[in-house]
Every structure is written in C-alpha cells, then in structure tokens.
Amino acid sequence: MKRFVAIVALLSLFLTAFAVGKPGAQRPEEGDSLQSVFLYTEALKSLRIHRDTTQGRALLERVIASDSAYAPAYFALVTSDLAHTPQEAHSWAEKAYRADTTNIWYHRAYGQTLLQCERYAEALPIYRSLLERDPKDLDIYRILAALYEQNEQPYSAISILDSAEVRVGRHPYLSKMKRHLLIKTKQGDKALQEAKTLAKEVPYEAEHQVVLAELYGMQGNDSMARRAYDAALKIDSTKLETLMSLSDYYGTRQDFRSMLWVTRKLFTSDEMPLEQKVHRFELFTSDIDFYRANYYQLHDLASVLTIRYPKEKSVVELYANHLIASGKLEDALNHYKIHLEDRPAESDYYLAVIDIESYLEQPDSVEKYVNEALTLFPDKIDLHLAKGNVRYRMNNLIGAVKSYHKALKYADTDTLRSQIWGQIGDVYHAYGEASGFLFGKLYQRDCYRAYKKALKYNPDNVLVLNNWAYFLAVEGKQLDDALQMAERVAELTDRNPTYMDTHAWILFRMGRLEEARQLIRQAVALDGQKSAELLLHYGDILHALGEQFMAETYWKKALEKGADKAKIEERLQQPKVEKPTPNHE
C-alpha cells in the first residue's frame, strides 16, 4: 500500500508540474473531463506535501461530488485517516472496491475496514478472495485464521495455517497460532509434534525450547518439561521469557522454593521492568501464610531490589513495608529516616516517619519531623493535619485547632473539608470534657457548630453523624435528632458495632429499652465482646430492664476489658430495678 501511495504521489507531482507549476497553466473549467483528476491531484498535494487534512478532505469530497465513481478519491480518504468514524471509512472503502474490484489495494482497504467495524462474517469471504490473489502474504493467513476462530471454526483455521506452511514455509507467529488452536481442539499431541519440529528446525532458539517445555508441562510430563527448560537456559540463561515461563511452571506445581530461586534471577535482570518486579513481589507478600513460610527468600528478593534500585521510591516503600510486615518497625523507621536525605525530598517519606513515630507514641519526635517537613512542603495538607493530630495527642488543643484551620486553606474537596471540620469538632468536644461546667458548655456549642459545618460539606459524613448523635444521647438532648442521625449512619454502614452501640444508647435514653437491648446484643456479638464500653452499655440496658444478674455479668466483663473500676463499683451498688410488667392490652 505504501508503494501505491508513493506512486500516486509521484504521479500527482508529475501532473501538477504541468497543470499548476508551469507558467500560464490554467485550472480546468467546471465540467471539464480533467476536473476530477485536477481536484484529486490538488487533494494529494494538500495531504502529502502541505499536511492539510481539512483542505485535502474538502477537495476529495469535491471530486466525489463531480464523479461519484472516482475510486482513487475514496481510497485516498480511507488511507489518509480522514474518516470521523470506522463506519464512514468502511463506506468509502466499499465504494472504492465496488468501483474497481480488480484493484488489490482497494480490496485490502475494504477488508481492513470490515475488521475495524467488527463485521467479521462479511470480512471472511473478502479475505478468502484476497488469499487467492496473493497466496504468499502471511498476514492474510493470520487474519483468516483469526476470523475462522472468531466464527467458531477452529479446524478451518488450522487448515488455513497448514496451507500457509505448504506455500510459504513455517513462521513462528503462525506456528504459535496453530499450537493454540490444536490445544483448543484437544489435539495436544499434534501441538507437541509441531513444537518438536520447529525446535529441530531452529535448534538455537531458546523460545522454541520454552514452547516445548510448556507443552510437556500441560501433558504432565515434568521430566521432559524440565529437560526442555534446561535446554533453553543452556542457550541463554538470562532470557526474560524463559525465566518467566520457568517461574510460572514451578508456581503451578507449588514448588515455591524453586519459583523464588528463578524469581531472584528475574530480579537481577535488566530486561524485566522494575514495575513488574515490584508487582510480583507484592503478589508474593499478599498471602501472609506464604510470607511466613518463605520469609528468608522473600527477604533476599527485597534486598536484591534495594541494592539494585536504592533511590527508587517504589523500592524504598516496598522494603519498608516488608520490614513492617516482618515486625521490624524500628528498622522500617530507620530505613525511612535514611531516605529523608534523598533529593529531591519526598513528602511521603516524612509522612511514613510521622505515622510510625505516632504509632510508637513518641509525640516529641513526631512534632520534630512534622515541623521539618513543613519547611520543605508548606502546602502539603497531610502535614498540617499531622501537626494538628500530634498537638491533639499532646493535649495542645488550641494548637490543634489552629493546625486544622490552616489545613482547611489547602483542602480542595468538600469531602476533605468535611473531615477537617469533623476533627475540629472533636477537639472542641475534648475541650469541653477537660473544662469546668460553664466553659464545657461553651466548647460543646463550638463542637456542634463545627459538626454542622462538616455536614454542610458532606451530609453523609458517618463519623460526624455518629459522634454528634452519641454526644446528644449522653446529654439527653435532641434525642429525636440524634436518632435520625444514628439511623442514617445505619443506612450508610454495614453493621459496625461502634455505630450500633450509639444507636442502641439513643434508644435507651429514649426509654425504648427492648429495641435498645436487641441492638446492643448484636453489637456486642459482632464486636466479639472486646470493647469495654459496649459491654458496659449492655449491662446498663439490662439493669434498666430489671435483669440484674446478667447486668452484673456484663459489667464485670467490662471491668476485665479495662473499664474504670470506680464506674463498675458505682453500678454494682445501684438498687435493683423491677422488671417492667408486660402490657397485655
């Protein structure tokens, strides 16, 4: 096709040398028999020389308007990629083909547009006729075989590929297609014979030995499979395709030690992209049992990557995650701290250090690294939030509110703004808890104002809805509003024990004891009796229902889980409550 276009372009230049370039040359009048040729030539000049597709298309459309059977114009529209849709290209290609069925280039273009439009049934006879015209074109055999397979005629596809071998000889890609079809039609022995023949014809290609190995593996002939893999490695022990196939072979046989041995070779290969290495390591470490059973080999793989790619962020994080998963939190922290010296600096490394130091409850160190990071990344919202969090943990509540307000300046979504206002509300509530009665009321008011702003940005902020509802229940105020919020949380979440506890506690404060009992019972069961507060609330609800023995049982369980001893003793000294008399009306 390229040759044809080149010839057309040369002819165009030849014609225009006389029709346009020659001094005094006149444009043919409208209706002149040369009008179509002239416009077509001008269109090719626009497309090939000036690269003006708009002008080129307009001129070709004028050619077609003056002569609807002018096949070269349709062909030029198709081959110059001027169609707005595949269907439009198909329409042009079909008109060119119908206008001149003897032209093989029009024939090919028509077949290609049928494929683009996924009209495979119509493409099949077109490519069969193309094969008759050009029986040495391997690409036609490939397309025909694919069309037969698409049409669920795998045996016809195999027959086409057989004829390609007879007429043109073996070709690796067509041989691969044939093996696939033989396996699909359960002719594994024939596929194996094909692979043997190809390996014999080209004995120094590792790829053919790998194909043999894979086919032997499919048949369960492991000794021959390993022999073929050994032959492939002998030809080229570093070939990526060979090593990946061998790794998969060992993996399917659950010979994980050998699989990881091969993987180490892959990780030392420059051919395998780093992204694939990281992805493969993450797959290995996603199964905790596999991780534990093969820890030393996996540690070796992580070390190989760290040595080969010491500054790559994905590898720095991979090695740190590996250390954390191994329980070596301090080593992971030191690993990240070393990379704080990398330039350009990475804010994520600082955030990792801050998170680990926070987990280790080292607020002074957290504050140090937060301040250091903010000098490098003053616009990083995560760092402002981290500063607010550490101040909150250090009981610097005023400082925490300031940091959260500063973070609001960098919040770029309503969801994030809602989260930050929710945190501000939580801080104000902590103010209230720590203050006296008068100031506590003022801070509680500020807390609810912050929550209101949070819900303005995101009405479905579950954490804010739950906290606000619970605080109202504790105060015994606006219980209808609190219940509405708790019910909305239940709609948005999937049976979270903490949120169910809030819901139950509101029902309890409203005097709806039986409903509260049913809900708190579910919450305690889902929680596995781990939360002291849930157990305490369950006991309180049972006490109100007059079930003193069970109430005391759950209060004592709450004490075992860390509940305040004074609160438990206070409850145990409460007078018993008579069971409510059932209403039989």
CORGI-V929140 format. One record per pair of residues at least 6 apart in sequence whose ideal C-beta (glycine too) atoms are under 7 Angstrom apart, sorted by the first residue. I is the first residue (numbers start at 1). GAP is how many residues later the second one is. D is the distance in whole Angstrom. If there is no record, write none. Layout:
BEGIN
i->{I;I}
gap->{GAP;GAP}
d->{D;D}
END
This chain:
BEGIN
i->{1;1;1;4;5;8;9;9;12;12;12;15;16;16;18;19;19;19;27;28;28;28;35;36;36;36;36;39;39;39;40;40;40;42;43;43;43;43;43;44;46;46;46;46;47;47;47;53;53;56;57;57;60;60;60;63;63;64;64;69;71;71;71;71;74;74;74;75;75;75;75;77;77;78;78;78;78;78;79;83;83;86;86;86;87;89;89;90;90;90;93;93;93;94;96;96;97;97;97;100;104;104;107;108;110;111;111;111;111;114;114;114;115;120;120;120;121;123;124;124;127;127;127;127;128;130;131;131;134;135;136;136;138;138;138;138;141;141;141;141;142;142;142;144;145;145;145;145;148;148;148;149;149;154;154;154;155;157;158;158;158;161;161;161;164;170;170;175;175;178;179;179;179;182;182;182;183;188;188;191;192;195;195;195;195;196;198;199;199;199;202;204;206;206;206;206;206;207;209;209;209;209;210;210;210;210;212;213;213;213;213;213;214;216;216;216;217;217;225;229;232;233;236;238;240;240;240;243;243;243;243;244;246;247;247;247;247;250;250;250;251;256;260;260;260;263;263;264;264;264;266;267;267;267;267;268;274;274;274;277;278;278;278;281;281;281;284;284;285;285;285;285;291;291;302;302;302;305;305;306;306;309;311;313;316;319;320;320;320;320;323;323;323;324;329;332;333;333;336;336;336;337;339;340;340;340;345;347;347;347;350;350;351;351;353;354;354;354;354;357;357;357;358;358;363;363;363;366;367;370;370;370;370;373;374;377;379;381;381;381;384;384;384;384;385;387;388;388;388;388;388;391;391;391;392;392;397;397;397;400;401;401;404;404;404;407;408;408;411;411;414;414;415;417;418;418;418;418;421;421;421;421;422;422;422;422;422;424;425;425;425;425;425;426;428;428;428;428;429;429;429;431;432;432;432;432;435;448;451;451;454;454;455;455;460;462;462;462;465;465;465;466;466;466;468;469;469;469;469;469;470;470;472;472;472;472;473;473;473;473;473;476;479;479;479;482;483;483;486;486;486;489;490;490;493;495;497;497;497;497;497;500;500;500;501;501;501;501;501;503;504;504;504;504;504;505;507;507;507;508;508;508;513;513;513;516;517;517;520;520;520;523;524;524;524;527;529;529;530;531;532;532;532;532;535;535;535;535;536;536;536;538;539;539;539;539;539;542;542;542;543;543;543;544;545;546;546;546;546;548;552;555;555;555;558;559;559}
gap->{78;104;107;101;74;36;35;39;29;32;33;26;25;29;7;6;19;22;11;6;7;10;31;27;30;31;34;20;23;24;23;32;33;17;13;16;17;20;33;32;6;9;10;13;6;9;33;27;29;24;20;25;13;16;17;7;10;6;9;30;25;28;29;35;18;21;22;21;30;31;34;6;15;11;14;15;31;35;30;6;9;27;30;31;30;24;27;23;24;27;16;17;20;16;10;13;9;10;13;6;29;30;23;22;16;12;15;16;19;8;9;12;8;27;30;31;30;24;23;27;13;16;17;20;16;10;9;13;6;32;31;32;26;30;33;36;19;20;23;33;31;32;35;16;12;15;16;32;8;9;12;8;32;27;30;31;30;24;20;23;24;13;16;17;10;28;31;19;23;16;12;15;16;8;9;12;8;30;31;24;23;13;16;17;20;16;10;9;10;13;6;31;26;29;30;33;36;34;19;22;23;26;22;31;32;35;16;12;15;16;19;32;31;8;9;12;8;32;24;17;10;9;6;31;29;31;32;19;22;23;26;22;16;12;15;16;19;8;9;12;8;38;34;37;41;17;38;36;37;40;6;10;34;37;38;36;35;38;40;28;36;37;40;20;21;37;6;14;6;13;37;40;7;34;16;17;20;10;13;9;13;6;31;33;23;16;12;15;16;32;8;9;12;8;27;24;20;23;13;16;17;16;10;9;10;13;31;26;30;33;19;23;31;35;16;12;15;16;32;8;9;12;8;32;27;30;31;24;23;13;16;17;20;10;9;6;31;26;29;30;19;22;23;26;22;16;12;15;16;19;35;8;9;12;8;35;30;33;34;27;23;26;16;19;20;13;9;12;6;9;43;44;43;40;36;39;40;43;29;32;33;36;29;32;39;41;42;26;22;25;26;29;39;41;15;18;19;22;15;18;42;12;8;11;12;15;8;20;13;17;7;10;6;9;32;27;30;31;20;23;24;23;33;36;17;13;16;17;33;37;32;35;6;7;9;10;6;9;32;33;36;33;27;30;31;24;23;27;16;17;20;10;9;13;6;31;26;29;30;34;37;19;22;23;19;22;32;33;36;16;12;15;16;19;33;32;8;9;12;8;33;36;28;31;32;25;24;28;17;18;21;11;10;11;14;7;6;28;31;30;26;29;30;31;19;22;23;26;19;22;27;16;12;15;16;19;32;8;9;12;8;31;34;33;34;31;32;33;34;28;20;13;16;17;10;6;9}
d->{7;6;7;5;6;6;6;5;5;4;6;5;5;6;7;6;6;7;7;5;5;5;6;5;6;5;5;5;5;5;5;6;6;5;5;4;5;7;7;7;4;4;4;6;7;4;5;7;6;6;7;5;5;6;5;5;4;6;5;5;4;4;5;6;4;5;4;5;7;6;6;7;5;5;5;5;5;7;7;4;7;7;4;5;6;5;7;4;7;5;4;4;4;6;4;7;5;6;4;6;6;7;6;7;6;6;4;5;6;5;4;6;6;6;5;7;7;6;5;7;6;6;5;6;7;5;5;6;6;6;7;6;7;6;6;7;6;7;4;6;7;6;7;5;4;5;5;6;4;4;6;5;7;5;6;5;7;5;6;5;7;5;6;4;5;6;7;6;6;6;5;6;6;5;4;7;5;6;6;6;5;7;5;5;5;7;5;4;6;5;6;6;4;4;5;5;5;7;5;5;4;7;5;6;5;5;4;5;4;5;7;7;6;4;4;6;4;6;7;5;5;6;7;6;6;4;6;6;5;5;7;7;5;5;4;6;7;4;4;6;5;6;6;4;7;7;6;7;6;6;5;5;6;5;6;6;6;6;7;6;5;7;6;6;7;6;7;6;5;6;7;7;6;7;6;5;5;5;6;6;5;4;6;6;5;6;5;5;6;7;5;4;6;5;6;7;7;5;5;5;5;6;5;6;7;7;5;6;5;5;6;4;6;7;5;6;5;6;5;5;5;7;5;7;5;6;5;4;5;6;5;5;6;5;5;6;6;5;4;6;6;5;4;7;5;4;5;3;4;6;7;4;4;6;4;6;5;6;5;5;6;5;5;6;5;6;6;5;5;6;4;6;5;5;5;4;4;5;5;4;4;7;7;4;6;6;4;4;5;3;4;6;7;7;5;4;4;6;7;4;6;4;4;4;4;6;6;7;5;5;5;5;6;6;6;5;5;6;4;6;5;5;5;5;6;4;4;5;6;6;4;7;5;7;7;4;7;5;5;4;5;6;6;6;5;5;5;7;6;4;5;5;7;6;6;6;4;5;4;7;6;6;6;4;6;5;7;5;6;6;5;4;4;6;7;6;5;4;7;4;5;7;6;6;5;5;5;6;6;5;6;6;5;7;5;6;6;6;7;7;5;4;5;4;5;5;4;6;7;4;5;5;5;4;4;7;7;5;4;7;4;7;6;6;7;5;5;3;7;5;6;5;5;7;7;6;5}
END
